[in-house]
Amino acid sequence: MISLNRKLPDVRDAWCKKEKYSQNLPAASIIICFHNEAWSTLIRTVHSVLNRSPRELIKEIILFDDYSTMKHLKSNLEDYIRKLPKVILVRSARREGLIRARMKAIEYSTGSVLVFLDSHCECIKGWLEPLLDRIAKDPKTVVSPAVDLINDNTFQYTPQRANDLRIGGFNWNLKFIWMLMPYKTQLKRLNPAAPIKTPTISGGLFAIDKEFFEKIGLYDEELDTWGGENLELSFKTWMCGGNLEIVPCSHVGHVFRKKIPYDKEDASLNRNLLRVAEVWMDDYKKYFLERIGNPRIYLKDVSDRKKLRDDLNCKSFQWYLNNVYPQLEIPDKYVASGIIYNIGQRLCLDMSIFDGDIKFLVQALPCHYGGGNQYWIYTKQGHIKRDEYCLEYTGKVLQIFLCDGSFDHQRWLYNNMTRHIKHVKTKKCLQISKYANQNSDFDFTITVDQCASPSLPLQQWAMQRFISERLDPILYTH
């Protein structure tokens, strides 16, 4: 019911509308890869590019069909785009996956700048010029627009405001995350809509100088299907002489799917990420392996990618952490990391994740030693956490919630002698409780109860890689 050629409000900051860009901007090849994309979202993406971009700045729009099977993407699509200017349809003879599809599409590009868009986007007026302007000023700058939200149910467009700008990061399972700018960075900014350095980009929407992309090795062709390519690009851009920016004057809306549209994504994703870690992360790759449970993963030879890194005289990953992403916590400062294991029932503390949505569900489940939903860290401040989420007890409910940094309802004391995990605020202890299920068998749940002395097995816990010397003595005199 929504027009394929709908109007959208100009959501740019007022400062952006007054900004003057170079009169000699390079022309770009817009690359849109798709596989079985819905008709409306694909065509709306193309129309938004054509309608809201100066014609002279578009060399061509390359629609790369990654072996779609849906009928509406066959002759109907060919007939439709034949009427549109500057649009080229290229079809793959087999399924390539996003990474290789983009590599194939690059072969058809003639612009000096490559702009990659997902096939379910909508561009806002003035989106292209700010990106090209940054690259014209420095071809080693890789730029991303402010990525706005298009609701996947209602298609309402919600812009990201300049005063609430998110930048890209990652955690130690190498999952990309959006995060707030560091406070010190915010204080230094003269204008909230000015370009901002970012440790990583999401990878779905960005612009890059073609010659610079080729110099740093394009994408690693051994990365399979999808995932990890954005981190590889981010690491090598920074480490090999370039920089990454988010440009708030450029707005592109994106429909965020609830589920990744690839089969067996976990196996190929971890293989991709391990390949990235092997080439670019030096000794820090051990923290990624620990986070995913040290699985046995076969990797194809990476010597050519390591040689590329050496030939480009790229900096170390330590340099990247110190200079680009200093806010990332290094696991060697944690008191404990890994499983939290109940001695009485031989079960592990578990927080499950379904379809990418954290359900805030803390459980006692059989230990699988695979990291992931049973990986925890215990900090010297007394937080039991995973990524940005902390174990919290308010006196009524035990849950996982965003870490707030200081409040005692998220702080726990671990005693390596009694094996108690004591809640700081209530002085109660974490324990496993049994209850009868519908089959008259017993299930287990995590609760908080009065600490027993001597400690009961159901209140006894072991923390993996526990190092008592890292405990903060001030916390233990609380």
N, C-alpha and C positions, 0 to 999 in steps of 0.2 A: 504493500500500500504506500510505501515511501517512495518518492520519485527517485529514479536512477540518476537524476541530475539535480539533486536537491540543493537548496541554498543553506548556507551555514553562517552564523554571525561571525564577524571579525573579532576574534577573542584576543588579539595581540595587545600587549601593554601600550599605553599612549606613547611612550618613549620610542617604541619600535616603529610606529607610524611616521615619526619625524626623522628617523635615521636615514642617512644618505649612503647608498652603496656605490661601488665602483661602476663606471659606465662601460668597462671592458671585462665583464664577467665571462668566464668560460661556459660553453654550451655543454649540457649534461646528457648522458644516456640514462634514462630512467628504466630500471630493470625490475620487473614484477614477475616472480615465479609463482606458479599455482599448480595445485593438484586437486581435482574434484571440488573446486571452490564453488560456492553458491553464485548463481547468475547475478543477483542484485549486488552483492558485496564486491564482486570482481569488476562489474561495469561501473559501479559508483566510484571505485578507486580510480579507474581510467578517466572518467569524466572530471573528477576533482582535480587531477593533474592537469588536464587540458584547459579547464576553465580558470584555474587560479595560478597559472604559470605564464610568464611572458614567452610567447612563441619562439622568439629568437634564442631563448635559453634552453630550449629542448631540442637536442639533436635527433633523438628518437625515443619512443617508448617501446621497450622490448617486452612483450608478453611471452614468457617461456612456459609452455604447457608440459609439465612433468608427468606425461603419460596418463592424462585424465581418462576416465571411462564413462563419465556421465554424458548423456545424450545432448544436453543443452550446451555443452562445451565443444561440440563437433561443428557441423555446418552452420548452425545458428550463430555461433560465435564468429566464424569466418565471415558470414554475411554482414554481421553487425559492425565489426571493426573495419571492414572494407570502406565504410563511409566516414571513418574517423581519420583525421590527419595525423601523420607521424607515428602511427601505431603499427608495429611489426609483430606478427604472430609466428613463433617458432615452436615446433612440436618435437618432443623427444621420442626416440624409437623404443625406449624402455624407461622404467622407473629409476630415477637417479637419486632422489632425496634432495632436500633443499640445498645442501652445500655443493654437491656436484652440479645441480641444475644451475646455480648461479655461475659456477665456473664455465659451463657451456654457454650461458647467455652472454657472458663477457666477450666471447669470441665474435659475437655479432655487433658489438658496440663500436661506435666511431667517435663518441664524445671524449673530451679530455678529462671529464669528471664522471664518475659512476655514482648514481643515486639508487640505492636499493630500498624498495618498499614491499611490505607484505601485501597479499592480495585481498585484504579486508581493511583498507585504510581510507581516510578522507583527508585531503589536504585543505588547509585554510589559506585564505588570501595572503599573499606575501610570504609563503612558506619557503620558496626556493631561493630567493635572492640572498637572505642572510647566510644560508649554508654555502653557497658559491662564493660569497664575499670573503668568508673566513679562509676558504681554500685558496682563493686568488691571492690573499695576503701571505699565506704560508702553505705551500702544497703538502707539507708534512703534517698538517692538521686534519684529523679525521673528526667529522662533526655529526652530531645527532640532533634532530629537532626535539622540542618538548613533546613528549608522547602523551596525548590526551586520551581519555577513556570514551569509547563508544559502547554503551550498554548492549550486551549480546541478546537481551530480551526485547528491550524497547527501542534500541538504537538512539537513545538520547545521547547528545554530545556534551561531555563534561570536560572543560579545559583545565589544564594545569596552570595555576597562577604563578607569576614570577616571584611573588613573595612566599610561595610554598613549594619551591622547586626541589625536585628529587634528582639525585645523581646516582650513578651506578656503582655497585660494589659486588662482593661475593663473600660467601662463608667457606669454611674448610671442606665442605663436600662439593665445592666449586659450583654451587648454585648461585646464579645471578640474583641480586636483590636490589630493590630501590631503597634509597636511604636519604635522610635529610642531610643537607650540607653541614659540615662541621661549623660550630658556632664562631670560631675564630675566622673562618673563611667568610661567613656572612658579614662580620664586622668590617672586613677589608673592602667589601664590594661597594663601589660608588653608585651603581645603579642595579636594581634587582633583575632587570631584563638583559643585562650584559652577559656575554658568553661565560661559561663556567667550566673549569677543568673537572674532569670526571675520571675516576680510576678505571671504570669499565663502561661499555655501552651494551645495550640489550641485544643488538645485532639484527633486529628486524627492520629497522629504519635508520639509515645513515648514508652519508656522502663521503667519498674519498677520491683523491686525485688518482687517476688510472695509472700513471707512471710510478707514483709512490707505492701503490698497491702491488704492482708487478715487482718493484724493487724488494719489498719485504716478503715476497713469495706467495702473493695471493692467499687463497685458502689452502690448507694442507689437504691434498686430494685423498689421503688415506682416512680422513675423518668421514665417518659413515652416516648418511641420512640427515641427521639433525643433532645439534647440541655440541657445545664446547667451542664452536667456531668463533663466537663473539669474544670469549675469553682469550683464545689464541690471538685474535686480532688486537685485542686490548693490550695484552702483555707485550707483544712484539712491537706495537706502535710506540708505546712508552719506552721500552728497553732499547729500541733500535733507532732512536733519534727523533721520533715524532711526538705528538701529543693528542689527547682526546678532549673534545669539548661537547657540551650540550649548549645549544643556541636557543634561548627562550623566545627570541623573536620569530622563530620558525615553529609553527604548530601543525602537527599531523595527528589526527585521531586514529585509534586502532581498536579493533574488536578483539578483546582478550578471550580466547577460548577457555573452557573449563577443563578440557582434556587435550593432551598432545595427540595430533592425528596420525600417529605412526605406530605400527605394530612392533612389539619387542623393544620398546624404546629404552628400557632400563639397561639391557645388556649393551646395546650399541652406544648409549650415552656414556656409561661408565668407561667403555673402551676409548671413546673419543676423549673424555676428560683425562684419563690416565695418559694418553698420548700427549696431550697438551702439558700435563704435569711433568712428564718425562723430558720433554724438550726445553721447557721454559722455567720450571720452578726450582731447579737445582735441588738442594737437600730438603727444601720445604715440601716436596712431594710426599714425604712420609706422613705428614699431617692429613693430607687428603686420603691416603691409603688407610690410615687409622680410622678416619671418619666413616669410611665405607666398609670397614671390617676386614681389611687386607685380603681381598679376594684374589684368586688366581685368574688373571686375565692375560690372554695371549695378545701380544702387540706385534704388528709388522715392524720391520726395520725403520728406525727413526734417524739413522745416521745422516741422511740427506738434509733433514730439517735442522739437525744440530750443526751441520756444516754451514747451512745458510746463516744460522745465528752467529757462528764464528766469523764468517766472511763479512757480515755486516758490522762486526765489532760491537755487538749488543752488550748492554750492561747486565749485571746480575739481578736475580730476583730479590736479593737483599736490598739492592739499590731501589728497586721498585717499591718495596714495602716501606723503606725509610722515607722516600721522597714523594711517592704518589699516593700510597694508601697507609699512612702511619696509624690510622685509627683501628686497623684490623688487629684484634687480639691474637697473640702468638701462643699456641698451646703449651709451650714449654714453661709458661708461667702459671699454669693451672695446678691446683693441689692434686686433683685426680681427673682422669679422663677415660671414658669407655663405659662398661656396664656398671650398673649398681645392682648388686645381687643379694637376694634375701637368703640367709643361711638356713632358716627354718624350713622353707618350702622349696628352695632351689629354683626360685623364679626371679625374673629380672623386671626392673622398673621399665615400663614401656609407654611411649606416646606414639600412637599410630597416626599416619597421614594418609588420607584418601583423596585421590584426584587432585592433589595439590592443595587441598584445604585442610588446615590443622583443626582437628576436632576437639582440642583441649581435653582429651580423654587420657587419663593416667591409669594404667592397668598393671597387673602382675601377670606376666606371660612367660612361657618357657624361653630360656635364653637361646638365641640363635647365633650369637657372636658375629653378626654381620654388620655391626654399626647401625647406621640409619636410625630407625625408630627406637633403638635401645642404646643409643650413644648419648652420654651425658658428660658434662664437665662440672667440676666442683671448684669454685673460685676461692681465693684467699679472703674475699669479703663474705663468704658463706652462702653464695648462690648456687643452687643446683639448676643448671640451665642447659638449653640447646639453642644455639644461635641467639636470637634476640628474645627468647621465651624462657621464663623462670618458673620453677615449681613454687606455688604460692598456697598458703593456708590462711584463711581469714577468720578461723574459729568455727566455721560451718562447712565450708567446701574446700576440698583439695583440688587444685586445678593448675593448668599451665596458663600463664598470662604474660603479657609484654613486661620485660624487666623494667622496673622503675628506679633501680640504682641504689636505694638506701633503706626503704621501709622494712621493718622487722618481719612483716608477714611473708616476705620472700627470702628470709635468711635462716639458715640451718647450721647447727653445730654437729660435726661428725666426731665421735670419740672412737679412736682406733682400738681402744682396750675393751670397752663394753659393747662396741659395734652399734651404739645408738646413733640415730640421726634425729637430733632434737630441734624442734621449732623454737626459734629465739623468742618470739613474742608470747606464745602460750605455754612454753616449757614442756610441751607434749612431744611424744616420739612417733616417728613414722613406723607403721607396722602393716603386716598383711593380715586380713581377716577372711575367714571362710564363711560361705553361706550356701544353703541348699538351692539348687536350680530346679527347673521343671521336671528333670529326669531323676530327681532324688539323689543326684551326684553333688559334689561340692565344687563351686567356683571360688575364685579368690579376688579380693578387691584391696586397694590401697586405702588405708585410713590413718588417722592420727589419734593417739590415745595416751593415757597417763603412762609415764615411763616406769617400767618395772625394774626393781632392784632385788636380786640380781636380774640382769636382762633376760628376757624370754627369747627363744629362737625366732619367733615371729617379728620381733623388734630388732633382730640382729642383721646388719647389712655389711657387705664388703664392697669397697669402691676400687675399681680397677686403676692401676698406676697411681696409687695413693702415695704422696710424698709429704710426710708430716712437717718437714723443715720449711715447706712453703706456706704453712698456716700462719695467719695473722694473729699474734698473741693478744692484741687488743680486743679482737672479736671474742676470744675465749675468756676474757675477764669481764665480759658484758654483764 
